[in-house]
Amino acid sequence: MHEYSIVQSLLDSCEENAKENNSEKIAKVVVKIGVMSGVEPDLLKTAFDTFKEGTMCEDCEFVINIQPILVLCRSCNTKSTLSKNEYECPKCKSVELDVLDGEDMYLMQLELV
């Protein structure tokens, strides 16, 4: 499971940010996971809960926001959110799409104490 290595990197990043801001504890971590990121939210949550023990995140709240696929149609210049994995513009039915969001995972917010 690559979620374990993702969580380790996330915890390292959280602790680095906390230390840079002279904080001793992290109260909340918010991440955004794109539906096409390849990251399984339930496995990520389990891995986070397992590996946070003994870190600055030990008692923190872990929030996962799921990002749907956001595309821009090159034919009609419409931004759309796709509900399925059908890469077709809902307005003009073109397949000439640029993916704007929904493929990555981001650390969105840290609440430091």
Backbone bond lengths (Angstrom), bond angles and torsions (degrees), N, CA, C in turn:
res aa  C-N    CA-C-N  psi(-1)  N-CA   C-N-CA  omega(-1)  CA-C   N-CA-C  phi
1 M - - - 1.450 - - 1.520 110.50 -
2 H 1.290 116.85 119.68 1.460 119.49 179.14 1.524 111.68 -76.50
3 E 1.338 117.84 -9.26 1.460 120.52 177.11 1.526 111.33 -60.72
4 Y 1.335 117.55 -31.94 1.472 120.53 179.25 1.527 111.31 -64.44
5 S 1.317 116.93 -43.59 1.469 119.17 179.10 1.532 110.81 -70.30
6 I 1.323 117.08 -33.11 1.468 120.69 176.50 1.520 110.05 -64.28
7 V 1.333 116.68 -44.11 1.469 120.74 179.89 1.519 110.86 -64.37
8 Q 1.314 117.62 -40.46 1.465 119.47 179.22 1.527 110.59 -62.12
9 S 1.307 116.64 -42.89 1.461 121.13 177.36 1.527 110.86 -64.84
10 L 1.329 117.08 -40.61 1.464 122.02 178.29 1.526 111.00 -62.97
11 L 1.329 117.19 -45.92 1.465 120.92 178.80 1.529 111.17 -62.78
12 D 1.320 116.53 -40.78 1.471 120.29 177.62 1.527 110.54 -61.28
13 S 1.328 116.64 -44.18 1.458 121.41 179.92 1.526 111.40 -64.75
14 C 1.317 116.74 -41.65 1.469 121.24 178.64 1.527 110.56 -61.98
15 E 1.325 116.81 -46.83 1.461 120.37 -178.98 1.528 111.35 -66.26
16 E 1.304 117.14 -38.29 1.465 121.01 177.89 1.527 110.46 -61.68
17 N 1.333 116.81 -45.10 1.464 121.37 177.96 1.521 111.41 -64.02
18 A 1.307 116.93 -41.00 1.466 120.55 179.94 1.527 110.52 -63.78
19 K 1.313 117.32 -44.21 1.471 120.88 179.95 1.526 111.39 -65.30
20 E 1.330 117.03 -39.61 1.465 121.02 178.25 1.529 111.63 -62.67
21 N 1.333 116.25 -25.70 1.466 121.46 -179.17 1.527 112.55 -105.58
22 N 1.329 115.42 18.83 1.469 122.30 177.21 1.522 113.47 53.93
23 S 1.315 117.14 38.49 1.459 122.38 177.49 1.521 109.62 -101.32
24 E 1.309 115.37 150.82 1.456 120.84 -179.54 1.520 112.67 -103.31
25 K 1.333 115.79 -15.24 1.453 119.77 -173.55 1.529 109.84 -150.80
26 I 1.314 115.55 152.11 1.457 122.22 176.75 1.524 107.96 -112.41
27 A 1.341 116.18 122.76 1.463 120.93 -176.53 1.529 112.65 -90.93
28 K 1.338 116.49 -29.33 1.462 119.26 -175.44 1.522 110.35 -153.38
29 V 1.335 115.09 138.72 1.465 122.56 175.74 1.527 106.79 -126.50
30 V 1.346 116.17 126.58 1.466 121.25 178.43 1.525 108.13 -120.01
31 V 1.325 115.59 126.35 1.460 120.97 176.99 1.524 109.45 -121.54
32 K 1.332 114.99 154.68 1.466 122.05 174.36 1.518 106.72 -116.02
33 I 1.327 115.52 126.22 1.462 120.93 -180.00 1.515 109.13 -118.67
34 G 1.316 116.07 121.44 1.460 120.98 175.92 1.513 110.83 -73.44
35 V 1.320 116.33 143.77 1.462 120.01 -178.40 1.534 112.55 -63.24
36 M 1.329 116.79 -21.59 1.462 120.53 178.54 1.531 112.43 -104.18
37 S 1.335 117.38 18.35 1.468 121.23 -177.30 1.521 112.99 -77.73
38 G 1.314 117.03 -20.41 1.454 119.97 -175.88 1.523 112.45 86.47
39 V 1.327 117.36 3.42 1.457 121.93 179.13 1.526 108.17 -98.99
40 E 1.314 116.26 127.69 1.453 122.43 178.96 1.525 108.91 -89.23
41 P 1.351 118.71 111.85 1.463 121.65 -175.00 1.530 114.97 -54.68
42 D 1.325 117.85 -42.44 1.470 120.05 -179.05 1.530 111.51 -65.16
43 L 1.321 116.65 -40.98 1.468 120.41 178.06 1.524 110.76 -68.02
44 L 1.332 116.93 -36.85 1.462 120.85 177.83 1.526 110.26 -63.52
45 K 1.326 116.96 -43.69 1.469 121.77 179.33 1.529 110.15 -62.17
46 T 1.307 117.25 -45.00 1.465 121.55 178.93 1.521 110.78 -62.38
47 A 1.319 116.70 -44.55 1.464 120.93 179.52 1.526 110.46 -64.66
48 F 1.328 117.51 -41.47 1.464 121.09 179.56 1.528 109.97 -62.33
49 D 1.330 116.60 -47.21 1.464 120.67 179.73 1.528 111.86 -61.58
50 T 1.314 117.35 -32.34 1.462 122.08 179.57 1.528 111.88 -74.33
51 F 1.323 116.91 -46.51 1.466 121.11 -172.34 1.529 115.08 -89.11
52 K 1.314 118.38 -8.85 1.466 119.88 -179.63 1.524 112.78 -75.86
53 E 1.328 117.25 -15.86 1.463 121.30 179.40 1.525 110.34 -57.53
54 G 1.330 115.47 129.50 1.459 120.73 178.36 1.513 114.73 80.04
55 T 1.344 116.91 8.73 1.466 120.38 178.28 1.530 109.17 -112.86
56 M 1.309 116.38 177.85 1.466 121.64 176.75 1.533 111.40 -67.15
57 C 1.318 116.95 -14.16 1.468 122.48 -179.81 1.534 112.75 -95.65
58 E 1.314 116.91 5.94 1.466 121.05 -171.69 1.524 114.14 -50.90
59 D 1.319 118.37 -42.30 1.465 121.26 -177.45 1.529 113.08 -107.63
60 C 1.314 117.29 16.23 1.467 119.55 -174.20 1.529 112.35 -81.85
61 E 1.321 113.22 158.70 1.458 121.55 172.08 1.531 106.84 -85.43
62 F 1.329 116.87 135.31 1.463 122.02 -180.00 1.520 108.16 -114.53
63 V 1.332 116.81 115.73 1.463 122.39 -176.40 1.524 109.14 -114.07
64 I 1.324 115.24 130.07 1.461 121.49 177.91 1.525 108.55 -114.82
65 N 1.334 116.16 122.15 1.464 122.21 173.97 1.524 107.82 -105.81
66 I 1.317 116.38 127.98 1.462 121.77 -179.19 1.531 108.92 -90.95
67 Q 1.335 115.94 126.91 1.464 122.32 -179.94 1.529 109.29 -102.71
68 P 1.354 117.48 116.84 1.463 119.40 174.54 1.527 110.76 -69.10
69 I 1.297 115.67 172.73 1.463 121.09 179.60 1.531 108.63 -76.60
70 L 1.328 116.30 123.54 1.464 122.75 177.04 1.523 107.36 -111.50
71 V 1.322 116.31 126.34 1.466 120.95 -177.27 1.525 110.94 -126.98
72 L 1.315 114.42 158.25 1.460 122.75 172.53 1.519 107.41 -119.76
73 C 1.310 115.66 123.65 1.463 120.75 179.30 1.527 108.90 -80.29
74 R 1.331 116.20 126.40 1.465 120.80 178.34 1.524 112.01 -75.73
75 S 1.324 117.55 -19.19 1.470 120.89 -179.23 1.514 112.63 -81.63
76 C 1.342 117.61 -46.65 1.473 120.10 -176.05 1.526 113.28 -115.35
77 N 1.353 116.45 2.10 1.469 122.91 176.39 1.541 113.17 60.78
78 T 1.333 116.89 32.50 1.458 122.62 -179.97 1.524 109.51 -101.05
79 K 1.335 115.87 134.27 1.462 120.98 171.84 1.518 108.05 -89.44
80 S 1.337 115.70 134.57 1.462 120.50 -178.44 1.516 110.46 -142.27
81 T 1.312 114.53 152.51 1.457 121.26 171.95 1.521 106.64 -102.40
82 L 1.313 115.99 126.91 1.459 119.90 -179.32 1.523 109.06 -92.09
83 S 1.320 115.87 132.26 1.460 119.88 179.31 1.524 111.57 -90.76
84 K 1.299 116.80 -20.11 1.465 121.69 179.03 1.519 108.13 -123.65
85 N 1.299 115.53 173.47 1.469 120.44 177.06 1.526 110.48 -86.62
86 E 1.307 116.37 38.83 1.458 121.97 176.30 1.515 107.13 -104.33
87 Y 1.306 116.57 105.85 1.462 121.24 -175.64 1.521 110.01 -82.93
88 E 1.333 113.59 80.42 1.457 121.76 -179.81 1.525 107.30 -145.30
89 C 1.315 116.56 134.47 1.466 121.24 179.07 1.526 109.33 -63.29
90 P 1.341 117.52 125.50 1.463 119.72 179.35 1.529 113.12 -65.87
91 K 1.333 117.24 -21.42 1.468 120.90 -177.56 1.533 112.51 -86.42
92 C 1.364 116.06 -53.39 1.475 118.78 -173.60 1.534 113.62 -112.52
93 K 1.330 116.19 -3.71 1.479 123.38 178.24 1.530 113.71 71.29
94 S 1.315 117.74 12.03 1.465 121.06 177.30 1.533 109.54 -70.83
95 V 1.318 115.53 152.01 1.464 120.44 174.51 1.533 110.41 -104.97
96 E 1.307 117.32 8.44 1.466 123.24 177.94 1.533 108.41 -83.93
97 L 1.317 116.48 79.46 1.455 122.30 -173.54 1.520 111.49 -119.36
98 D 1.325 115.45 145.52 1.458 122.35 170.26 1.518 107.03 -110.79
99 V 1.333 116.72 128.29 1.463 120.84 178.01 1.524 108.25 -79.61
100 L 1.335 116.78 122.86 1.460 122.59 -179.23 1.526 112.33 -97.71
101 D 1.324 117.43 -31.49 1.460 121.13 -177.79 1.519 109.08 -158.82
102 G 1.333 115.25 157.91 1.456 120.33 176.62 1.509 114.63 111.40
103 E 1.349 116.71 3.90 1.461 119.96 -178.86 1.532 112.97 -112.18
104 D 1.326 118.02 -2.31 1.456 120.79 -172.48 1.523 111.66 -127.32
105 M 1.336 114.22 173.78 1.452 121.71 172.42 1.518 107.14 -123.11
106 Y 1.338 116.23 134.32 1.458 121.32 -178.81 1.521 110.88 -130.75
107 L 1.324 115.52 144.06 1.456 121.83 166.77 1.518 105.33 -81.32
108 M 1.332 117.23 114.79 1.459 121.42 -173.35 1.528 113.29 -96.83
109 Q 1.346 116.31 -34.77 1.461 118.66 -173.73 1.522 111.17 -155.63
110 L 1.319 114.56 141.61 1.465 122.39 171.90 1.515 107.50 -125.64
111 E 1.306 116.71 133.24 1.460 121.22 172.11 1.519 106.19 -107.48
112 L 1.316 115.72 115.78 1.455 121.54 -175.34 1.522 110.83 -104.42
113 V 1.333 115.28 147.43 1.462 121.19 177.99 1.509 108.73 -118.54
